[in-house]
């Protein structure tokens, strides 16, 4: 199914956040994941028809990863490129924001959205 993006302690170390304690790292990774999920979802759905959007939402809500990936292979052939590009954007922003506290990483979400940390 392609390469998997892993958000873990090594991701934080690579981004320059090796100083975070376990709780801060957990909060940071959760916020980064939420931001990435929002960014990817927004990008993947922006050109979908209403019917495609409904089907995509059904699949995501069903937590059937295999069916969701199969649907994206058919309907959004570039989804891997979208995920990779959004991950690079988030990583760049995380690296640029090294001085912020872990609970402020939620600012990485697209404008007009809110993430709970």
CORCORLIN-V441359 format. One record per residue. N is the residue number from 1. SS is DSSP state (H for helix, E for strand, L for the rest). PHI is phi in degrees with one decimal (* if undefined). BURIAL is 1 if it has 24 or more other ideal C-beta (glycine too) atoms within 12 Angstrom, else 0. Layout:
BEGIN
n->N ss->SS phi->PHI burial->BURIAL
n->N ss->SS phi->PHI burial->BURIAL
END
This chain:
BEGIN
n->1 ss->L phi->* burial->0
n->2 ss->L phi->99.6 burial->0
n->3 ss->L phi->-72.6 burial->0
n->4 ss->L phi->-102.9 burial->0
n->5 ss->L phi->-87.6 burial->1
n->6 ss->L phi->-113.9 burial->0
n->7 ss->L phi->-103.4 burial->1
n->8 ss->L phi->-148.1 burial->0
n->9 ss->H phi->-58.8 burial->0
n->10 ss->H phi->-65.1 burial->0
n->11 ss->H phi->-58.3 burial->1
n->12 ss->H phi->-64.7 burial->1
n->13 ss->H phi->-63.1 burial->0
n->14 ss->H phi->-61.2 burial->0
n->15 ss->L phi->-87.5 burial->1
n->16 ss->L phi->92.3 burial->0
n->17 ss->L phi->-110.8 burial->1
n->18 ss->L phi->-67.3 burial->0
n->19 ss->L phi->-81.8 burial->0
n->20 ss->L phi->-71.1 burial->1
n->21 ss->L phi->-78.8 burial->0
n->22 ss->H phi->-58.4 burial->0
n->23 ss->H phi->-67.5 burial->0
n->24 ss->H phi->-62.9 burial->0
n->25 ss->H phi->-63.2 burial->1
n->26 ss->H phi->-60.7 burial->0
n->27 ss->H phi->-62.4 burial->1
n->28 ss->H phi->-63.7 burial->1
n->29 ss->H phi->-64.7 burial->1
n->30 ss->H phi->-63.6 burial->1
n->31 ss->H phi->-65.8 burial->1
n->32 ss->H phi->-64.9 burial->1
n->33 ss->H phi->-59.8 burial->1
n->34 ss->H phi->-59.9 burial->1
n->35 ss->H phi->-63.9 burial->1
n->36 ss->H phi->-63.9 burial->1
n->37 ss->H phi->-59.6 burial->1
n->38 ss->H phi->-63.6 burial->1
n->39 ss->H phi->-63.0 burial->1
n->40 ss->H phi->-65.7 burial->1
n->41 ss->H phi->-58.3 burial->1
n->42 ss->H phi->-62.5 burial->0
n->43 ss->H phi->-68.7 burial->1
n->44 ss->H phi->-68.7 burial->1
n->45 ss->H phi->-96.5 burial->1
n->46 ss->L phi->-65.9 burial->0
n->47 ss->L phi->-110.5 burial->0
n->48 ss->L phi->-83.2 burial->0
n->49 ss->L phi->-71.3 burial->0
n->50 ss->H phi->-59.8 burial->0
n->51 ss->H phi->-66.1 burial->0
n->52 ss->H phi->-63.0 burial->0
n->53 ss->H phi->-61.6 burial->0
n->54 ss->H phi->-60.1 burial->0
n->55 ss->H phi->-64.6 burial->0
n->56 ss->H phi->-59.7 burial->1
n->57 ss->H phi->-61.6 burial->0
n->58 ss->H phi->-59.1 burial->0
n->59 ss->H phi->-64.7 burial->1
n->60 ss->H phi->-62.3 burial->0
n->61 ss->H phi->-65.0 burial->0
n->62 ss->H phi->-77.0 burial->0
n->63 ss->L phi->60.3 burial->0
n->64 ss->L phi->-92.1 burial->0
n->65 ss->H phi->-60.9 burial->0
n->66 ss->H phi->-63.0 burial->0
n->67 ss->H phi->-66.4 burial->0
n->68 ss->H phi->-63.8 burial->1
n->69 ss->H phi->-63.9 burial->0
n->70 ss->H phi->-63.5 burial->0
n->71 ss->H phi->-62.7 burial->1
n->72 ss->H phi->-67.0 burial->1
n->73 ss->H phi->-58.7 burial->0
n->74 ss->H phi->-84.3 burial->0
n->75 ss->H phi->-100.3 burial->0
n->76 ss->L phi->-137.0 burial->1
n->77 ss->L phi->-55.8 burial->0
n->78 ss->L phi->-92.0 burial->0
n->79 ss->H phi->-59.4 burial->1
n->80 ss->H phi->-64.2 burial->0
n->81 ss->H phi->-64.5 burial->0
n->82 ss->H phi->-63.0 burial->1
n->83 ss->H phi->-60.7 burial->1
n->84 ss->H phi->-60.8 burial->0
n->85 ss->H phi->-64.7 burial->0
n->86 ss->H phi->-68.3 burial->1
n->87 ss->H phi->-63.4 burial->1
n->88 ss->H phi->-62.8 burial->0
n->89 ss->H phi->-62.4 burial->1
n->90 ss->H phi->-63.1 burial->1
n->91 ss->H phi->-61.1 burial->1
n->92 ss->H phi->-59.2 burial->0
n->93 ss->H phi->-68.9 burial->1
n->94 ss->H phi->-65.3 burial->1
n->95 ss->H phi->-62.1 burial->0
n->96 ss->H phi->-70.8 burial->0
n->97 ss->L phi->-107.6 burial->1
n->98 ss->L phi->-52.2 burial->0
n->99 ss->L phi->-77.7 burial->0
n->100 ss->L phi->-79.3 burial->1
n->101 ss->L phi->-78.6 burial->0
n->102 ss->H phi->-56.7 burial->1
n->103 ss->H phi->-76.7 burial->0
n->104 ss->H phi->-100.5 burial->0
n->105 ss->H phi->-67.0 burial->1
n->106 ss->H phi->-57.9 burial->1
n->107 ss->H phi->-64.2 burial->1
n->108 ss->H phi->-75.2 burial->1
n->109 ss->L phi->-65.6 burial->1
n->110 ss->L phi->-58.0 burial->1
n->111 ss->L phi->-59.5 burial->0
n->112 ss->L phi->87.2 burial->0
n->113 ss->L phi->-122.5 burial->0
n->114 ss->L phi->-129.6 burial->0
n->115 ss->L phi->-116.9 burial->1
n->116 ss->L phi->-94.5 burial->0
n->117 ss->L phi->-108.8 burial->1
END
